[in-house]
């Protein structure tokens, strides 16, 4: 199996992402990058495994660690422009 070393690195990366998440998600500079890494991990698990809705729930929970401005660009708002905060 020529890809076995890649799988070993990916396994240890997944362990590190999950184990350090409770601490590093709360650090402002690192937390966003860590949340994106965890979102990628859970998206990959959703595509390759069948764990019910667990991966979707984790993805939704991790979205709370992303900046609000990022999410505002992704999700259209029905609030009139003149009522939006910061406008």
Residue pairs with C-beta under 8 A, 6 or more apart in sequence:
14 41
17 34
17 37
17 38
17 41
18 38
18 41
20 34
21 34
21 38
24 30
24 31
24 34
25 31
25 34
25 35
25 38
25 65
31 65
32 65
32 66
32 67
34 65
35 62
35 63
35 65
35 66
36 66
38 58
38 62
39 59
39 62
39 63
42 55
42 58
42 59
42 62
43 55
43 59
45 51
45 55
46 55
46 56
46 59
49 55
63 71
77 84
81 87
